[in-house]
Amino acid sequence: MDLDNWLSDAIPKHSRLTDSVVAITKNLLEDNGIEFLSVTGRTKTIESVKEKIKRKNYKRPSVDMTDISGVRIILFVESDIIKVSSIVSSSFEVDLKNSSNKDRALLSNQVGYRSVHYVCDLGNERAKLPEFRGLDGLKFEFQIRTVLQHAWAELAHDRSYKFRGNLPDELQRSLYLHAGLLEIADKGFSEIAQGIDIYAAELNKSYQDGNLDFPIDSISLTEFIENWSKNHKFTLDDAYMHSELNELIRELNGFEINTVSQLEELIPENYSEIADQLGIETNIYGLVRDWMIIRDVDKIMNLGVKWVLDDPTLDPKTFECYERLSSPENYKRILSHASDNEDIYEMEDDDLG
């Protein structure tokens, strides 16, 4: 085989393959509700392929080189590695002979590089699609790691020359002790994540049974709102930011809403029907704040909130919702608070001018 001719044909194909697998993988993770830090790909250069062929003494490079295309998946918790492994196995053709679990390769008294590696191809059915023409049978490698496994790999394996090779005994022992701490932390975060999943499942069951006697926290709040929106067929924008969620909980507590049952009592009668009729689009923050505004605008605004009421002329649907669901006295106060912000809107207009 003419190596240069093979590489000049293989590298462009592998470049296409890498980009395709990254895109497919991101979609698969998102569709399955897997949170991830990153999915990245790289295609080896001609020089790096030649170097590995020489170093490994490969006799059949087109067969032996299984990592010209590489895709790295970095997850937040260790328990998700099993889920992602299952997704990979069901979505691609896995070459079990060349795949490995570096974690299982470690002895019980060892710590070190931990990562799951899968060698795959696209599979016969996917390779028949026009966008993947010419990529059938081409191998690529997945590396699946957690954030902490990645940190260790970057420090001790991939990047830092200081941690390579044999260190003096005392430094080597210290290095392994700290690697062990990372492994303990990894497992600890995974256990916490599993505990959160169990708590969320218990909340959902309790909500369905009519038990809402839970203190408001980030999980009980989001689970309740998701259940409410599903039950009322009310579509919410997906916009969860933990800093904003903490601020929303602070506002609820200041409004003397401390339990989920109290939050349910806050919901205006016929809110979902009227908001739907008006075509109101919002997210969890706007939804819950609208409920507080409709109940008592002075009470919420006097908490020193970090947002302002919109100009009624810019958001007439929301103000019509306020008018239809608020008491006449409260609606007058809503308009008063909105008018207090006119100077802000005028300043913004001046800045734009």
N, C-alpha and C positions, 0 to 999 in steps of 0.2 A: 504494500500500500504506500502510495506517495503521501507522506505526512502533510506536506505543505498544501497540496491540493485538497486533501480531506479537511484540513482546518479552515481553508478559505471558503469551503462550502458549509462546514458545520457551525462555525462561530456565528454568522448572521442568523442561521436558523435557531440556534440556542438563545440568541438575544431576543428574538421574537417569542420563543418559548418562555423565557424568564418573565417577560412583561405579561404574557398571557396568564401564567400561573399565579403571579402576584394578584392580578385583577380577579381571577376566579376565586382565589383563597379569601380575599377580603370580602367578597360577596357571600361566600359560604359561612364565614364567621359571623357576619352581620345578620344573615338570615337565621342563624341558629342561636342568636342572642349571646354570643361569646364576646366578652370585652377583651380588647388586646391593646398593647402599647404600640406595636408596629408590625407591619408585614413588609419586608424589604427583599429585593432580589439583586443578585449580581451574576454576571456572566464572565467567566474566566477569559483573560486575554490569551492570544496565541502564545505569548512568551511563558505565561504561567502554566498553560497546558503542556507545553514542551518540557518545562522544568519538572513537572510532576511525572510525566511519562519516563523521563530519564531517571528520576529519583526512585520511582517504584519499579523501574525496569519492565514496564508494560509491553507485552508482545502484541497485543491486539487493542490498540488505543480506542478504536471505535466501540469496542465492547467493554473494556476495562474502565474507561473514563466515565464515571456515572455522576460527576458533580460539576460538569462544565457550567450547567445552570444550577444555581442555588437560591433557595428561598428560605428566609429566616422569619419565624413567627415568635414574637416575644409577648408572653402572657403575663398577667398580673399575679395569678395564684397557681400553685402547683396542681390543685385538683382539676383545673381546666385542661391540663396536658392530656389527661385520659380522654376527655370529651373531644379535643381537637384531633387526637390520634384516631378516634373512631370516625370522625368526619373525613380525615385524609384517607383512611382505609376504604371507606364506602364511596368516595368521590373520585379516586384515582386508582390506577393499576399499580399495586405495591410490589416491589422486588424484595421479598422477605430475606433472601439470601444476602443481599448487600445492605439491608437496613439494620439498625442497632439501637439499643438503649444504653447509653453510657452510664446512667445511674445504676442499672442492674449489674453492670460490669464491675462496679466497685465492691470490694470485700466489705464485710460488716465493720471492720476496724479501719476502713479507709474513708477519706473525704477527698474531693477533687472535682474535676470537670464533669458536669452532669448536664446531659442534653439528650433528647430523643431525635434520632436521625431516620428518615425514611427516604429510600430511593424509589422513585415512581416514574411512570410515564402517563400520558393523558388518558389512556384507555382507548379501546377500539371505537366505541360509539362516539366519544367526543372528537377523536382525531378525524372522523369522517366529515365533520362540519367544515364548511368552506373557509372559515377564518383560521382554522388550524391545519390547512392543507400543507403537507410537507413536513409536519412535526410528529407524525406517527412513529412510535417506537423510540423517540429520543428520550433519554433518561434525564432526570433532574433530582436534586436532593432537597428535602425539607430538613431544617433544624428547628426544633420546637423547644423553647426555653421559657423559664420565668424571668422576670426582671432581675432577681437576685442571682439566678444561675448565669444570666448574661453578664452581670457585673463581675462575677468571679472569672468567667471565661475571658472577659476583656482584660482583667488585671493579670491573671496568672497564665493565660494560655495564648490569647490572640495578639495582645498588644505590647504589654510591658516587658521589656528585656530584663528588668530588675528581678522579676519573679521567676525567670526561666532557669532551667538547669538545676544542679545540686547546690543548695545553700548550706552554710554552716549549720550544724545540728540545732542550735538554739533558735536561729532564724527560721529554719525549716519547720520546727515544732510550732513556733508562733504563727507561721503562715497557715498550717493545718488547723490550729485552734480557731483562727478567725474564719477559715473556710467552714468549719463545723458550726460556728455561730450563724453564718449565713444560711446554712442548711436548716438549722433549728428555726430561724426566723421565717424561712420560706414555708416550712411546714406549719408554723404558728399562724401565719397570714392565711394559709389555706384553710385551717380549722376555723378561723374567725369568719372567713367568707362562707364556709358551709353553715356555720351557726346563723349567719344573716339570712341565708336561703331558707333554713328551717323556720326561723322567726317569721319571715315573710309568708311562708306557706301556712303557718299556724294562724297568722292574722287573716289571711284570705278565707280560711275555713270558718273562723270566728265571725267575720263580716257576713259570710253567707248564712250563718246560723242566727244572725241578728244581734250578735254580741259586739258592741262597739266600745266597751269599757276599757280602753287602752289609753295610756298617756300619749300625747303627740310627740313623735320624734321623726326623723327624716324617713324612716322606713314605714311606720304606721301611717304617716301623712300621705306619702306617695302611693302606697298600696290602696288606701281608702279612695283617693282621687281617681286612680286608675279603675277601681271597681265601680265607682259612681259614674264615671264617664262611659264605661262599657254598658252598664245597666240602663243608662239614659240615652245611649247611642249618640253621645255628645263627643265629637272629635276634638282632641286637644293637640296642639303643637308639642312635639317632643323637644323640650328645652330644659333639661335638668342641670343646674350648676350648683354645686354643694354650698358655695358661699352665699348664693342667693337663697337657697333653701333654708339655711340657718337664719337668715334675716327674716324670711317669711314666718318661721316658727317663733322668732322673737316678737314679731308683730302680733301673731295669734295669742301668745301668752300675755302680751300687754293689753289685748282686747278681752282678756279673761276667758280665752278658749284654750283649755289645757288638756282636754281629752277628745278622742275621736267622736264620742257621742255628742259632746257640746258643739263640735264642728258640724255634725249633721243637723243639729237644731238651728244652726246659723243659716243654712241654705234657704234662700227665699222660695216660697211656694211657686211652682210653675216656672222656675228659673230656666230650666233646660228647654221647655217648650217655647218660651218667649225669645230666649237667646237664639234658638234655632230658627224661628220665624224671621228674626232680624238679620240672620246670617253673620252673627258675631263669631270671630275667630280669635282664640286666645290660647294661653298655656296655663300651667298650674298656678303660676304666680298671679297672673291677671285674673284668673277665675276666683281664687280664694280672696284676693283683695277686693274684687267686685262685690263678693258676698258681704264683706265687712263694710264697704262703702254704702251699700244699699241698706244695711241695718242701722249704722250710726257713723256718718262721715266724720263728725267732730272727734269721736273717740279714736278713730284710726289715724286721722291727720295730726292729732295732738300727741301722738307717740313719737313724733320726730322722725317720720319715715324719710327714706332717701329717694323718693320718687314724687312726682307731682301729677295732679289730674290733668288730662289732656284738655286742649281747647275744644269746647263743644262743637264748633264749626268744623274741626278736623276729624272728629270721631262721633258723628251724629247718631250712629246705631247704638253705641254704648250708652250715650246719654238718654236715648229713648228708652233703653232697657232700665236705666236708673229711674226714670220718671214713672214707668209703668209698675215698678216693683217697690219703690221707696214710698214712705209716707210723704204727703205734700210738704210738710215742714222740713223733712230731711233732704228732699230734692232741692228745696230752696238753698239749703246750706251747701249742697254739692255744687250748685251753680256759683255760690259765693266763693267757695274754695277755688273753683276753676278760674273765676275772674281775678282772684288774688295772684294768679300766675301769668296774667297778661303781660306784665313787665318782662318776665322771662322770655316769653314768645317774641316780644318786640325786640329784645336784645339779640335773640338768635337771628331774627330777620335782618337787623342792622349788620350783624357779623357776615351774613351771606351777601349783603349788598356791598 
